[in-house]
Amino acid sequence: MFIHLGEDIIIRSTEVIAIFDYERMKEDLGNQTLLMTLEDKKVMHDIGQQMTKSVVFTDGGIYLSPFSPATLKRRSQSAMNLA
């Protein structure tokens, strides 16, 4: 199944490793360093622009999504129920 992360980005649900709340991640210095390192390595895709709510780690990279982790979880579960 697939999950729409925002903009025109759709990924396979099997690619998802973890989904984190962006604001909570920013609270920790280690996480801030991680996000900056990933951005420098060009493996992070900012589709949330100024409205980022979640960080989605996948097999193919990291996405900053404008959707909350709860919304992405619901979408993932909805996709599973359709199967």
mmCIF file of the N, C-alpha and C atoms, coordinates in Angstrom:
data_MODEL
# 
_entry.id   MODEL 
# 
loop_
_atom_site.group_PDB 
_atom_site.id 
_atom_site.type_symbol 
_atom_site.label_atom_id 
_atom_site.label_alt_id 
_atom_site.label_comp_id 
_atom_site.label_asym_id 
_atom_site.label_entity_id 
_atom_site.label_seq_id 
_atom_site.pdbx_PDB_ins_code 
_atom_site.Cartn_x 
_atom_site.Cartn_y 
_atom_site.Cartn_z 
_atom_site.occupancy 
_atom_site.B_iso_or_equiv 
_atom_site.pdbx_formal_charge 
_atom_site.auth_seq_id 
_atom_site.auth_comp_id 
_atom_site.auth_asym_id 
_atom_site.auth_atom_id 
_atom_site.pdbx_PDB_model_num 
ATOM 1   N N  . MET A 1 1  ? 0.833  -1.178 0.000  1.00 0.00 ? 1  MET A N  1 
ATOM 2   C CA . MET A 1 1  ? 0.000  0.000  0.000  1.00 0.00 ? 1  MET A CA 1 
ATOM 3   C C  . MET A 1 1  ? 0.880  1.245  0.000  1.00 0.00 ? 1  MET A C  1 
ATOM 4   N N  . PHE A 1 2  ? 0.257  2.393  -0.202 1.00 0.00 ? 2  PHE A N  1 
ATOM 5   C CA . PHE A 1 2  ? 0.989  3.641  -0.336 1.00 0.00 ? 2  PHE A CA 1 
ATOM 6   C C  . PHE A 1 2  ? 0.510  4.666  0.686  1.00 0.00 ? 2  PHE A C  1 
ATOM 7   N N  . ILE A 1 3  ? 1.396  5.616  1.007  1.00 0.00 ? 3  ILE A N  1 
ATOM 8   C CA . ILE A 1 3  ? 1.068  6.707  1.925  1.00 0.00 ? 3  ILE A CA 1 
ATOM 9   C C  . ILE A 1 3  ? 1.435  8.019  1.247  1.00 0.00 ? 3  ILE A C  1 
ATOM 10  N N  . HIS A 1 4  ? 0.493  8.943  1.215  1.00 0.00 ? 4  HIS A N  1 
ATOM 11  C CA . HIS A 1 4  ? 0.741  10.278 0.672  1.00 0.00 ? 4  HIS A CA 1 
ATOM 12  C C  . HIS A 1 4  ? 1.344  11.133 1.779  1.00 0.00 ? 4  HIS A C  1 
ATOM 13  N N  . LEU A 1 5  ? 2.568  11.651 1.554  1.00 0.00 ? 5  LEU A N  1 
ATOM 14  C CA . LEU A 1 5  ? 3.272  12.435 2.572  1.00 0.00 ? 5  LEU A CA 1 
ATOM 15  C C  . LEU A 1 5  ? 3.068  13.936 2.430  1.00 0.00 ? 5  LEU A C  1 
ATOM 16  N N  . GLY A 1 6  ? 2.530  14.360 1.298  1.00 0.00 ? 6  GLY A N  1 
ATOM 17  C CA . GLY A 1 6  ? 2.354  15.781 1.032  1.00 0.00 ? 6  GLY A CA 1 
ATOM 18  C C  . GLY A 1 6  ? 2.907  16.108 -0.344 1.00 0.00 ? 6  GLY A C  1 
ATOM 19  N N  . GLU A 1 7  ? 2.493  17.286 -0.864 1.00 0.00 ? 7  GLU A N  1 
ATOM 20  C CA . GLU A 1 7  ? 2.879  17.679 -2.218 1.00 0.00 ? 7  GLU A CA 1 
ATOM 21  C C  . GLU A 1 7  ? 2.560  16.525 -3.162 1.00 0.00 ? 7  GLU A C  1 
ATOM 22  N N  . ASP A 1 8  ? 3.523  16.105 -3.958 1.00 0.00 ? 8  ASP A N  1 
ATOM 23  C CA . ASP A 1 8  ? 3.288  14.985 -4.877 1.00 0.00 ? 8  ASP A CA 1 
ATOM 24  C C  . ASP A 1 8  ? 4.091  13.748 -4.474 1.00 0.00 ? 8  ASP A C  1 
ATOM 25  N N  . ILE A 1 9  ? 4.397  13.643 -3.186 1.00 0.00 ? 9  ILE A N  1 
ATOM 26  C CA . ILE A 1 9  ? 5.217  12.536 -2.690 1.00 0.00 ? 9  ILE A CA 1 
ATOM 27  C C  . ILE A 1 9  ? 4.334  11.424 -2.131 1.00 0.00 ? 9  ILE A C  1 
ATOM 28  N N  . ILE A 1 10 ? 4.450  10.254 -2.746 1.00 0.00 ? 10 ILE A N  1 
ATOM 29  C CA . ILE A 1 10 ? 3.735  9.059  -2.303 1.00 0.00 ? 10 ILE A CA 1 
ATOM 30  C C  . ILE A 1 10 ? 4.774  7.948  -2.181 1.00 0.00 ? 10 ILE A C  1 
ATOM 31  N N  . ILE A 1 11 ? 4.766  7.263  -1.032 1.00 0.00 ? 11 ILE A N  1 
ATOM 32  C CA . ILE A 1 11 ? 5.736  6.192  -0.812 1.00 0.00 ? 11 ILE A CA 1 
ATOM 33  C C  . ILE A 1 11 ? 5.008  4.900  -0.455 1.00 0.00 ? 11 ILE A C  1 
ATOM 34  N N  . ARG A 1 12 ? 5.696  3.805  -0.613 1.00 0.00 ? 12 ARG A N  1 
ATOM 35  C CA . ARG A 1 12 ? 5.152  2.511  -0.178 1.00 0.00 ? 12 ARG A CA 1 
ATOM 36  C C  . ARG A 1 12 ? 5.198  2.460  1.342  1.00 0.00 ? 12 ARG A C  1 
ATOM 37  N N  . SER A 1 13 ? 4.149  1.961  1.942  1.00 0.00 ? 13 SER A N  1 
ATOM 38  C CA . SER A 1 13 ? 4.112  1.873  3.406  1.00 0.00 ? 13 SER A CA 1 
ATOM 39  C C  . SER A 1 13 ? 5.196  0.938  3.932  1.00 0.00 ? 13 SER A C  1 
ATOM 40  N N  . THR A 1 14 ? 5.636  -0.007 3.116  1.00 0.00 ? 14 THR A N  1 
ATOM 41  C CA . THR A 1 14 ? 6.696  -0.925 3.541  1.00 0.00 ? 14 THR A CA 1 
ATOM 42  C C  . THR A 1 14 ? 8.061  -0.245 3.622  1.00 0.00 ? 14 THR A C  1 
ATOM 43  N N  . GLU A 1 15 ? 8.204  0.939  3.014  1.00 0.00 ? 15 GLU A N  1 
ATOM 44  C CA . GLU A 1 15 ? 9.461  1.683  3.060  1.00 0.00 ? 15 GLU A CA 1 
ATOM 45  C C  . GLU A 1 15 ? 9.635  2.438  4.374  1.00 0.00 ? 15 GLU A C  1 
ATOM 46  N N  . VAL A 1 16 ? 8.550  2.658  5.101  1.00 0.00 ? 16 VAL A N  1 
ATOM 47  C CA . VAL A 1 16 ? 8.604  3.473  6.312  1.00 0.00 ? 16 VAL A CA 1 
ATOM 48  C C  . VAL A 1 16 ? 9.325  2.721  7.423  1.00 0.00 ? 16 VAL A C  1 
ATOM 49  N N  . ILE A 1 17 ? 10.319 3.392  7.987  1.00 0.00 ? 17 ILE A N  1 
ATOM 50  C CA . ILE A 1 17 ? 11.054 2.847  9.131  1.00 0.00 ? 17 ILE A CA 1 
ATOM 51  C C  . ILE A 1 17 ? 10.496 3.431  10.417 1.00 0.00 ? 17 ILE A C  1 
ATOM 52  N N  . ALA A 1 18 ? 10.294 4.761  10.427 1.00 0.00 ? 18 ALA A N  1 
ATOM 53  C CA . ALA A 1 18 ? 9.777  5.431  11.625 1.00 0.00 ? 18 ALA A CA 1 
ATOM 54  C C  . ALA A 1 18 ? 9.203  6.789  11.254 1.00 0.00 ? 18 ALA A C  1 
ATOM 55  N N  . ILE A 1 19 ? 8.252  7.246  12.068 1.00 0.00 ? 19 ILE A N  1 
ATOM 56  C CA . ILE A 1 19 ? 7.663  8.576  11.914 1.00 0.00 ? 19 ILE A CA 1 
ATOM 57  C C  . ILE A 1 19 ? 7.746  9.269  13.267 1.00 0.00 ? 19 ILE A C  1 
ATOM 58  N N  . PHE A 1 20 ? 8.335  10.473 13.275 1.00 0.00 ? 20 PHE A N  1 
ATOM 59  C CA . PHE A 1 20 ? 8.506  11.226 14.514 1.00 0.00 ? 20 PHE A CA 1 
ATOM 60  C C  . PHE A 1 20 ? 7.861  12.598 14.410 1.00 0.00 ? 20 PHE A C  1 
ATOM 61  N N  . ASP A 1 21 ? 7.442  13.126 15.540 1.00 0.00 ? 21 ASP A N  1 
ATOM 62  C CA . ASP A 1 21 ? 6.922  14.485 15.628 1.00 0.00 ? 21 ASP A CA 1 
ATOM 63  C C  . ASP A 1 21 ? 8.090  15.460 15.473 1.00 0.00 ? 21 ASP A C  1 
ATOM 64  N N  . TYR A 1 22 ? 7.983  16.366 14.529 1.00 0.00 ? 22 TYR A N  1 
ATOM 65  C CA . TYR A 1 22 ? 9.073  17.296 14.208 1.00 0.00 ? 22 TYR A CA 1 
ATOM 66  C C  . TYR A 1 22 ? 9.406  18.216 15.380 1.00 0.00 ? 22 TYR A C  1 
ATOM 67  N N  . GLU A 1 23 ? 8.400  18.781 16.025 1.00 0.00 ? 23 GLU A N  1 
ATOM 68  C CA . GLU A 1 23 ? 8.642  19.706 17.139 1.00 0.00 ? 23 GLU A CA 1 
ATOM 69  C C  . GLU A 1 23 ? 9.351  19.006 18.294 1.00 0.00 ? 23 GLU A C  1 
ATOM 70  N N  . ARG A 1 24 ? 8.964  17.795 18.571 1.00 0.00 ? 24 ARG A N  1 
ATOM 71  C CA . ARG A 1 24 ? 9.616  17.041 19.660 1.00 0.00 ? 24 ARG A CA 1 
ATOM 72  C C  . ARG A 1 24 ? 11.052 16.686 19.305 1.00 0.00 ? 24 ARG A C  1 
ATOM 73  N N  . MET A 1 25 ? 11.295 16.388 18.040 1.00 0.00 ? 25 MET A N  1 
ATOM 74  C CA . MET A 1 25 ? 12.666 16.087 17.616 1.00 0.00 ? 25 MET A CA 1 
ATOM 75  C C  . MET A 1 25 ? 13.562 17.304 17.766 1.00 0.00 ? 25 MET A C  1 
ATOM 76  N N  . LYS A 1 26 ? 13.022 18.484 17.462 1.00 0.00 ? 26 LYS A N  1 
ATOM 77  C CA . LYS A 1 26 ? 13.823 19.707 17.530 1.00 0.00 ? 26 LYS A CA 1 
ATOM 78  C C  . LYS A 1 26 ? 14.206 20.076 18.957 1.00 0.00 ? 26 LYS A C  1 
ATOM 79  N N  . GLU A 1 27 ? 13.507 19.541 19.948 1.00 0.00 ? 27 GLU A N  1 
ATOM 80  C CA . GLU A 1 27 ? 13.785 19.872 21.345 1.00 0.00 ? 27 GLU A CA 1 
ATOM 81  C C  . GLU A 1 27 ? 15.116 19.304 21.826 1.00 0.00 ? 27 GLU A C  1 
ATOM 82  N N  . ASP A 1 28 ? 15.596 18.249 21.197 1.00 0.00 ? 28 ASP A N  1 
ATOM 83  C CA . ASP A 1 28 ? 16.813 17.569 21.628 1.00 0.00 ? 28 ASP A CA 1 
ATOM 84  C C  . ASP A 1 28 ? 17.994 17.988 20.752 1.00 0.00 ? 28 ASP A C  1 
ATOM 85  N N  . LEU A 1 29 ? 19.097 18.363 21.381 1.00 0.00 ? 29 LEU A N  1 
ATOM 86  C CA . LEU A 1 29 ? 20.280 18.814 20.651 1.00 0.00 ? 29 LEU A CA 1 
ATOM 87  C C  . LEU A 1 29 ? 20.830 17.727 19.724 1.00 0.00 ? 29 LEU A C  1 
ATOM 88  N N  . GLY A 1 30 ? 20.818 16.482 20.185 1.00 0.00 ? 30 GLY A N  1 
ATOM 89  C CA . GLY A 1 30 ? 21.298 15.380 19.349 1.00 0.00 ? 30 GLY A CA 1 
ATOM 90  C C  . GLY A 1 30 ? 20.461 15.213 18.094 1.00 0.00 ? 30 GLY A C  1 
ATOM 91  N N  . ASN A 1 31 ? 19.153 15.349 18.242 1.00 0.00 ? 31 ASN A N  1 
ATOM 92  C CA . ASN A 1 31 ? 18.262 15.251 17.082 1.00 0.00 ? 31 ASN A CA 1 
ATOM 93  C C  . ASN A 1 31 ? 18.461 16.422 16.132 1.00 0.00 ? 31 ASN A C  1 
ATOM 94  N N  . GLN A 1 32 ? 18.697 17.613 16.678 1.00 0.00 ? 32 GLN A N  1 
ATOM 95  C CA . GLN A 1 32 ? 18.966 18.785 15.841 1.00 0.00 ? 32 GLN A CA 1 
ATOM 96  C C  . GLN A 1 32 ? 20.213 18.545 14.995 1.00 0.00 ? 32 GLN A C  1 
ATOM 97  N N  . THR A 1 33 ? 21.233 17.996 15.637 1.00 0.00 ? 33 THR A N  1 
ATOM 98  C CA . THR A 1 33 ? 22.477 17.685 14.927 1.00 0.00 ? 33 THR A CA 1 
ATOM 99  C C  . THR A 1 33 ? 22.222 16.651 13.835 1.00 0.00 ? 33 THR A C  1 
ATOM 100 N N  . LEU A 1 34 ? 21.450 15.629 14.158 1.00 0.00 ? 34 LEU A N  1 
ATOM 101 C CA . LEU A 1 34 ? 21.111 14.597 13.175 1.00 0.00 ? 34 LEU A CA 1 
ATOM 102 C C  . LEU A 1 34 ? 20.399 15.207 11.973 1.00 0.00 ? 34 LEU A C  1 
ATOM 103 N N  . LEU A 1 35 ? 19.396 16.035 12.213 1.00 0.00 ? 35 LEU A N  1 
ATOM 104 C CA . LEU A 1 35 ? 18.644 16.647 11.116 1.00 0.00 ? 35 LEU A CA 1 
ATOM 105 C C  . LEU A 1 35 ? 19.541 17.531 10.252 1.00 0.00 ? 35 LEU A C  1 
ATOM 106 N N  . MET A 1 36 ? 20.436 18.284 10.879 1.00 0.00 ? 36 MET A N  1 
ATOM 107 C CA . MET A 1 36 ? 21.351 19.138 10.109 1.00 0.00 ? 36 MET A CA 1 
ATOM 108 C C  . MET A 1 36 ? 22.314 18.293 9.275  1.00 0.00 ? 36 MET A C  1 
ATOM 109 N N  . THR A 1 37 ? 22.807 17.196 9.845  1.00 0.00 ? 37 THR A N  1 
ATOM 110 C CA . THR A 1 37 ? 23.713 16.307 9.120  1.00 0.00 ? 37 THR A CA 1 
ATOM 111 C C  . THR A 1 37 ? 23.010 15.684 7.920  1.00 0.00 ? 37 THR A C  1 
ATOM 112 N N  . LEU A 1 38 ? 21.785 15.225 8.125  1.00 0.00 ? 38 LEU A N  1 
ATOM 113 C CA . LEU A 1 38 ? 21.023 14.619 7.029  1.00 0.00 ? 38 LEU A CA 1 
ATOM 114 C C  . LEU A 1 38 ? 20.735 15.632 5.930  1.00 0.00 ? 38 LEU A C  1 
ATOM 115 N N  . GLU A 1 39 ? 20.470 16.863 6.330  1.00 0.00 ? 39 GLU A N  1 
ATOM 116 C CA . GLU A 1 39 ? 20.228 17.920 5.341  1.00 0.00 ? 39 GLU A CA 1 
ATOM 117 C C  . GLU A 1 39 ? 21.498 18.195 4.543  1.00 0.00 ? 39 GLU A C  1 
ATOM 118 N N  . ASP A 1 40 ? 22.640 18.255 5.224  1.00 0.00 ? 40 ASP A N  1 
ATOM 119 C CA . ASP A 1 40 ? 23.922 18.484 4.550  1.00 0.00 ? 40 ASP A CA 1 
ATOM 120 C C  . ASP A 1 40 ? 24.254 17.365 3.571  1.00 0.00 ? 40 ASP A C  1 
ATOM 121 N N  . LYS A 1 41 ? 23.877 16.137 3.912  1.00 0.00 ? 41 LYS A N  1 
ATOM 122 C CA . LYS A 1 41 ? 24.155 14.984 3.048  1.00 0.00 ? 41 LYS A CA 1 
ATOM 123 C C  . LYS A 1 41 ? 23.145 14.854 1.910  1.00 0.00 ? 41 LYS A C  1 
ATOM 124 N N  . LYS A 1 42 ? 22.182 15.753 1.884  1.00 0.00 ? 42 LYS A N  1 
ATOM 125 C CA . LYS A 1 42 ? 21.173 15.788 0.808  1.00 0.00 ? 42 LYS A CA 1 
ATOM 126 C C  . LYS A 1 42 ? 20.303 14.540 0.759  1.00 0.00 ? 42 LYS A C  1 
ATOM 127 N N  . VAL A 1 43 ? 20.043 13.927 1.914  1.00 0.00 ? 43 VAL A N  1 
ATOM 128 C CA . VAL A 1 43 ? 19.154 12.766 1.949  1.00 0.00 ? 43 VAL A CA 1 
ATOM 129 C C  . VAL A 1 43 ? 17.790 13.130 2.535  1.00 0.00 ? 43 VAL A C  1 
ATOM 130 N N  . MET A 1 44 ? 17.619 14.406 2.873  1.00 0.00 ? 44 MET A N  1 
ATOM 131 C CA . MET A 1 44 ? 16.362 14.850 3.465  1.00 0.00 ? 44 MET A CA 1 
ATOM 132 C C  . MET A 1 44 ? 15.583 15.660 2.428  1.00 0.00 ? 44 MET A C  1 
ATOM 133 N N  . HIS A 1 45 ? 14.299 15.335 2.314  1.00 0.00 ? 45 HIS A N  1 
ATOM 134 C CA . HIS A 1 45 ? 13.420 16.007 1.362  1.00 0.00 ? 45 HIS A CA 1 
ATOM 135 C C  . HIS A 1 45 ? 12.402 16.827 2.151  1.00 0.00 ? 45 HIS A C  1 
ATOM 136 N N  . ASP A 1 46 ? 12.484 18.137 2.036  1.00 0.00 ? 46 ASP A N  1 
ATOM 137 C CA . ASP A 1 46 ? 11.596 19.017 2.803  1.00 0.00 ? 46 ASP A CA 1 
ATOM 138 C C  . ASP A 1 46 ? 10.342 19.327 2.000  1.00 0.00 ? 46 ASP A C  1 
ATOM 139 N N  . ILE A 1 47 ? 9.320  18.506 2.181  1.00 0.00 ? 47 ILE A N  1 
ATOM 140 C CA . ILE A 1 47 ? 8.056  18.756 1.496  1.00 0.00 ? 47 ILE A CA 1 
ATOM 141 C C  . ILE A 1 47 ? 7.097  19.513 2.396  1.00 0.00 ? 47 ILE A C  1 
ATOM 142 N N  . GLY A 1 48 ? 7.495  19.703 3.658  1.00 0.00 ? 48 GLY A N  1 
ATOM 143 C CA . GLY A 1 48 ? 6.662  20.428 4.612  1.00 0.00 ? 48 GLY A CA 1 
ATOM 144 C C  . GLY A 1 48 ? 6.854  21.927 4.531  1.00 0.00 ? 48 GLY A C  1 
ATOM 145 N N  . GLN A 1 49 ? 7.969  22.338 3.903  1.00 0.00 ? 49 GLN A N  1 
ATOM 146 C CA . GLN A 1 49 ? 8.343  23.749 3.830  1.00 0.00 ? 49 GLN A CA 1 
ATOM 147 C C  . GLN A 1 49 ? 8.326  24.357 5.228  1.00 0.00 ? 49 GLN A C  1 
ATOM 148 N N  . GLN A 1 50 ? 7.580  25.404 5.430  1.00 0.00 ? 50 GLN A N  1 
ATOM 149 C CA . GLN A 1 50 ? 7.525  26.068 6.731  1.00 0.00 ? 50 GLN A CA 1 
ATOM 150 C C  . GLN A 1 50 ? 6.498  25.426 7.660  1.00 0.00 ? 50 GLN A C  1 
ATOM 151 N N  . MET A 1 51 ? 5.796  24.415 7.197  1.00 0.00 ? 51 MET A N  1 
ATOM 152 C CA . MET A 1 51 ? 4.713  23.818 7.979  1.00 0.00 ? 51 MET A CA 1 
ATOM 153 C C  . MET A 1 51 ? 5.008  22.360 8.340  1.00 0.00 ? 51 MET A C  1 
ATOM 154 N N  . THR A 1 52 ? 6.254  22.035 8.589  1.00 0.00 ? 52 THR A N  1 
ATOM 155 C CA . THR A 1 52 ? 6.642  20.662 8.896  1.00 0.00 ? 52 THR A CA 1 
ATOM 156 C C  . THR A 1 52 ? 6.059  20.212 10.227 1.00 0.00 ? 52 THR A C  1 
ATOM 157 N N  . LYS A 1 53 ? 5.431  19.039 10.204 1.00 0.00 ? 53 LYS A N  1 
ATOM 158 C CA . LYS A 1 53 ? 4.851  18.468 11.421 1.00 0.00 ? 53 LYS A CA 1 
ATOM 159 C C  . LYS A 1 53 ? 5.445  17.113 11.768 1.00 0.00 ? 53 LYS A C  1 
ATOM 160 N N  . SER A 1 54 ? 6.021  16.432 10.776 1.00 0.00 ? 54 SER A N  1 
ATOM 161 C CA . SER A 1 54 ? 6.582  15.117 11.074 1.00 0.00 ? 54 SER A CA 1 
ATOM 162 C C  . SER A 1 54 ? 7.842  14.858 10.259 1.00 0.00 ? 54 SER A C  1 
ATOM 163 N N  . VAL A 1 55 ? 8.657  13.951 10.790 1.00 0.00 ? 55 VAL A N  1 
ATOM 164 C CA . VAL A 1 55 ? 9.868  13.492 10.116 1.00 0.00 ? 55 VAL A CA 1 
ATOM 165 C C  . VAL A 1 55 ? 9.655  12.012 9.828  1.00 0.00 ? 55 VAL A C  1 
ATOM 166 N N  . VAL A 1 56 ? 9.721  11.649 8.554  1.00 0.00 ? 56 VAL A N  1 
ATOM 167 C CA . VAL A 1 56 ? 9.465  10.275 8.137  1.00 0.00 ? 56 VAL A CA 1 
ATOM 168 C C  . VAL A 1 56 ? 10.773 9.668  7.634  1.00 0.00 ? 56 VAL A C  1 
ATOM 169 N N  . PHE A 1 57 ? 11.257 8.654  8.344  1.00 0.00 ? 57 PHE A N  1 
ATOM 170 C CA . PHE A 1 57 ? 12.460 7.938  7.946  1.00 0.00 ? 57 PHE A CA 1 
ATOM 171 C C  . PHE A 1 57 ? 12.039 6.748  7.085  1.00 0.00 ? 57 PHE A C  1 
ATOM 172 N N  . THR A 1 58 ? 12.628 6.648  5.890  1.00 0.00 ? 58 THR A N  1 
ATOM 173 C CA . THR A 1 58 ? 12.310 5.548  4.977  1.00 0.00 ? 58 THR A CA 1 
ATOM 174 C C  . THR A 1 58 ? 13.597 4.901  4.479  1.00 0.00 ? 58 THR A C  1 
ATOM 175 N N  . ASP A 1 59 ? 13.429 3.808  3.753  1.00 0.00 ? 59 ASP A N  1 
ATOM 176 C CA . ASP A 1 59 ? 14.575 3.145  3.128  1.00 0.00 ? 59 ASP A CA 1 
ATOM 177 C C  . ASP A 1 59 ? 15.277 4.069  2.138  1.00 0.00 ? 59 ASP A C  1 
ATOM 178 N N  . GLY A 1 60 ? 14.518 4.959  1.510  1.00 0.00 ? 60 GLY A N  1 
ATOM 179 C CA . GLY A 1 60 ? 15.063 5.801  0.455  1.00 0.00 ? 60 GLY A CA 1 
ATOM 180 C C  . GLY A 1 60 ? 15.420 7.213  0.857  1.00 0.00 ? 60 GLY A C  1 
ATOM 181 N N  . GLY A 1 61 ? 15.295 7.557  2.117  1.00 0.00 ? 61 GLY A N  1 
ATOM 182 C CA . GLY A 1 61 ? 15.619 8.909  2.556  1.00 0.00 ? 61 GLY A CA 1 
ATOM 183 C C  . GLY A 1 61 ? 14.721 9.362  3.688  1.00 0.00 ? 61 GLY A C  1 
ATOM 184 N N  . ILE A 1 62 ? 14.821 10.634 3.995  1.00 0.00 ? 62 ILE A N  1 
ATOM 185 C CA . ILE A 1 62 ? 14.055 11.222 5.092  1.00 0.00 ? 62 ILE A CA 1 
ATOM 186 C C  . ILE A 1 62 ? 13.185 12.330 4.512  1.00 0.00 ? 62 ILE A C  1 
ATOM 187 N N  . TYR A 1 63 ? 11.927 12.360 4.946  1.00 0.00 ? 63 TYR A N  1 
ATOM 188 C CA . TYR A 1 63 ? 10.983 13.353 4.459  1.00 0.00 ? 63 TYR A CA 1 
ATOM 189 C C  . TYR A 1 63 ? 10.468 14.197 5.617  1.00 0.00 ? 63 TYR A C  1 
ATOM 190 N N  . LEU A 1 64 ? 10.413 15.503 5.408  1.00 0.00 ? 64 LEU A N  1 
ATOM 191 C CA . LEU A 1 64 ? 9.769  16.411 6.351  1.00 0.00 ? 64 LEU A CA 1 
ATOM 192 C C  . LEU A 1 64 ? 8.378  16.669 5.790  1.00 0.00 ? 64 LEU A C  1 
ATOM 193 N N  . SER A 1 65 ? 7.366  16.184 6.479  1.00 0.00 ? 65 SER A N  1 
ATOM 194 C CA . SER A 1 65 ? 5.994  16.210 5.974  1.00 0.00 ? 65 SER A CA 1 
ATOM 195 C C  . SER A 1 65 ? 5.147  17.265 6.682  1.00 0.00 ? 65 SER A C  1 
ATOM 196 N N  . PRO A 1 66 ? 4.210  17.884 5.951  1.00 0.00 ? 66 PRO A N  1 
ATOM 197 C CA . PRO A 1 66 ? 3.300  18.839 6.577  1.00 0.00 ? 66 PRO A CA 1 
ATOM 198 C C  . PRO A 1 66 ? 2.174  18.162 7.353  1.00 0.00 ? 66 PRO A C  1 
ATOM 199 N N  . PHE A 1 67 ? 2.110  16.828 7.315  1.00 0.00 ? 67 PHE A N  1 
ATOM 200 C CA . PHE A 1 67 ? 1.065  16.104 8.031  1.00 0.00 ? 67 PHE A CA 1 
ATOM 201 C C  . PHE A 1 67 ? 1.593  15.609 9.373  1.00 0.00 ? 67 PHE A C  1 
ATOM 202 N N  . SER A 1 68 ? 0.725  15.580 10.360 1.00 0.00 ? 68 SER A N  1 
ATOM 203 C CA . SER A 1 68 ? 1.121  15.129 11.695 1.00 0.00 ? 68 SER A CA 1 
ATOM 204 C C  . SER A 1 68 ? 1.390  13.625 11.679 1.00 0.00 ? 68 SER A C  1 
ATOM 205 N N  . PRO A 1 69 ? 2.181  13.144 12.645 1.00 0.00 ? 69 PRO A N  1 
ATOM 206 C CA . PRO A 1 69 ? 2.399  11.700 12.733 1.00 0.00 ? 69 PRO A CA 1 
ATOM 207 C C  . PRO A 1 69 ? 1.086  10.924 12.871 1.00 0.00 ? 69 PRO A C  1 
ATOM 208 N N  . ALA A 1 70 ? 0.124  11.479 13.608 1.00 0.00 ? 70 ALA A N  1 
ATOM 209 C CA . ALA A 1 70 ? -1.169 10.803 13.785 1.00 0.00 ? 70 ALA A CA 1 
ATOM 210 C C  . ALA A 1 70 ? -1.902 10.665 12.449 1.00 0.00 ? 70 ALA A C  1 
ATOM 211 N N  . THR A 1 71 ? -1.862 11.707 11.633 1.00 0.00 ? 71 THR A N  1 
ATOM 212 C CA . THR A 1 71 ? -2.506 11.659 10.316 1.00 0.00 ? 71 THR A CA 1 
ATOM 213 C C  . THR A 1 71 ? -1.843 10.612 9.429  1.00 0.00 ? 71 THR A C  1 
ATOM 214 N N  . LEU A 1 72 ? -0.522 10.586 9.428  1.00 0.00 ? 72 LEU A N  1 
ATOM 215 C CA . LEU A 1 72 ? 0.192  9.597  8.614  1.00 0.00 ? 72 LEU A CA 1 
ATOM 216 C C  . LEU A 1 72 ? -0.090 8.180  9.095  1.00 0.00 ? 72 LEU A C  1 
ATOM 217 N N  . LYS A 1 73 ? -0.209 8.008  10.400 1.00 0.00 ? 73 LYS A N  1 
ATOM 218 C CA . LYS A 1 73 ? -0.536 6.685  10.951 1.00 0.00 ? 73 LYS A CA 1 
ATOM 219 C C  . LYS A 1 73 ? -1.925 6.250  10.494 1.00 0.00 ? 73 LYS A C  1 
ATOM 220 N N  . ARG A 1 74 ? -2.894 7.177  10.569 1.00 0.00 ? 74 ARG A N  1 
ATOM 221 C CA . ARG A 1 74 ? -4.259 6.855  10.112 1.00 0.00 ? 74 ARG A CA 1 
ATOM 222 C C  . ARG A 1 74 ? -4.260 6.486  8.636  1.00 0.00 ? 74 ARG A C  1 
ATOM 223 N N  . ARG A 1 75 ? -3.515 7.242  7.834  1.00 0.00 ? 75 ARG A N  1 
ATOM 224 C CA . ARG A 1 75 ? -3.458 6.951  6.402  1.00 0.00 ? 75 ARG A CA 1 
ATOM 225 C C  . ARG A 1 75 ? -2.850 5.574  6.155  1.00 0.00 ? 75 ARG A C  1 
ATOM 226 N N  . SER A 1 76 ? -1.838 5.254  6.916  1.00 0.00 ? 76 SER A N  1 
ATOM 227 C CA . SER A 1 76 ? -1.197 3.950  6.779  1.00 0.00 ? 76 SER A CA 1 
ATOM 228 C C  . SER A 1 76 ? -2.170 2.833  7.148  1.00 0.00 ? 76 SER A C  1 
ATOM 229 N N  . GLN A 1 77 ? -2.890 3.016  8.245  1.00 0.00 ? 77 GLN A N  1 
ATOM 230 C CA . GLN A 1 77 ? -3.848 2.005  8.683  1.00 0.00 ? 77 GLN A CA 1 
ATOM 231 C C  . GLN A 1 77 ? -5.016 1.897  7.716  1.00 0.00 ? 77 GLN A C  1 
ATOM 232 N N  . SER A 1 78 ? -5.455 3.022  7.159  1.00 0.00 ? 78 SER A N  1 
ATOM 233 C CA . SER A 1 78 ? -6.539 2.998  6.175  1.00 0.00 ? 78 SER A CA 1 
ATOM 234 C C  . SER A 1 78 ? -6.112 2.215  4.947  1.00 0.00 ? 78 SER A C  1 
ATOM 235 N N  . ALA A 1 79 ? -4.882 2.428  4.528  1.00 0.00 ? 79 ALA A N  1 
ATOM 236 C CA . ALA A 1 79 ? -4.366 1.713  3.364  1.00 0.00 ? 79 ALA A CA 1 
ATOM 237 C C  . ALA A 1 79 ? -4.313 0.214  3.638  1.00 0.00 ? 79 ALA A C  1 
ATOM 238 N N  . MET A 1 80 ? -3.955 -0.156 4.858  1.00 0.00 ? 80 MET A N  1 
ATOM 239 C CA . MET A 1 80 ? -3.888 -1.573 5.222  1.00 0.00 ? 80 MET A CA 1 
ATOM 240 C C  . MET A 1 80 ? -5.284 -2.192 5.223  1.00 0.00 ? 80 MET A C  1 
ATOM 241 N N  . ASN A 1 81 ? -6.294 -1.438 5.657  1.00 0.00 ? 81 ASN A N  1 
ATOM 242 C CA . ASN A 1 81 ? -7.662 -1.952 5.708  1.00 0.00 ? 81 ASN A CA 1 
ATOM 243 C C  . ASN A 1 81 ? -8.258 -2.140 4.320  1.00 0.00 ? 81 ASN A C  1 
ATOM 244 N N  . LEU A 1 82 ? -7.756 -1.376 3.343  1.00 0.00 ? 82 LEU A N  1 
ATOM 245 C CA . LEU A 1 82 ? -8.256 -1.502 1.981  1.00 0.00 ? 82 LEU A CA 1 
ATOM 246 C C  . LEU A 1 82 ? -7.724 -2.755 1.295  1.00 0.00 ? 82 LEU A C  1 
ATOM 247 N N  . ALA A 1 83 ? -6.623 -3.263 1.795  1.00 0.00 ? 83 ALA A N  1 
ATOM 248 C CA . ALA A 1 83 ? -5.976 -4.417 1.147  1.00 0.00 ? 83 ALA A CA 1 
ATOM 249 C C  . ALA A 1 83 ? -6.768 -5.695 1.348  1.00 0.00 ? 83 ALA A C  1 
# 
